[in-house]
C-alpha cells in the first residue's frame, strides 16, 4: 500500500521530469530561433 510520503515523492519526481522536459523544449526552441535568425542574416548579406 502507498504511504503518504511515497505518494508525495512520486508526485515530486513526476513534476521534476515534467518541468525538465518543458525546459528542454524551450531551450531547443530558443536555439532553433537563433539558428533561423543567423540564417536570415546570411541570406540578407547574400542579396547585397
C-alpha positions in Angstrom: 0.0 0.0 0.0 1.1 3.6 -0.7 2.1 5.7 2.3 1.6 9.5 2.0 5.3 10.0 1.9 5.8 7.7 -1.1 2.9 9.5 -2.9 4.5 12.9 -2.2 7.8 11.7 -3.6 6.2 10.2 -6.6 4.4 13.5 -7.4 7.6 15.4 -6.9 9.5 13.1 -9.3 6.8 13.5 -11.9 6.8 17.3 -11.5 10.6 17.4 -11.9 10.5 15.3 -15.0 7.6 17.3 -16.5 9.3 20.7 -15.9 12.6 19.3 -17.1 11.1 18.4 -20.5 9.4 21.8 -20.7 12.7 23.5 -20.0 14.5 21.4 -22.7 11.7 22.2 -25.2 12.2 25.9 -24.5 16.0 25.6 -24.9 15.5 23.8 -28.2 13.1 26.4 -29.5 15.4 29.2 -28.5 18.3 27.5 -30.3 16.2 27.0 -33.4 15.1 30.6 -33.4 18.7 31.8 -33.0 19.8 29.5 -35.9 16.9 30.8 -38.1 18.0 34.4 -37.2 21.6 33.7 -38.2 20.4 32.1 -41.5 18.2 35.1 -42.2 21.1 37.4 -41.7 23.3 35.3 -44.0 20.6 35.5 -46.7 20.3 39.3 -46.4 24.1 39.6 -46.8 24.0 37.4 -49.9 21.4 39.6 -51.5 23.6 42.7 -51.3 
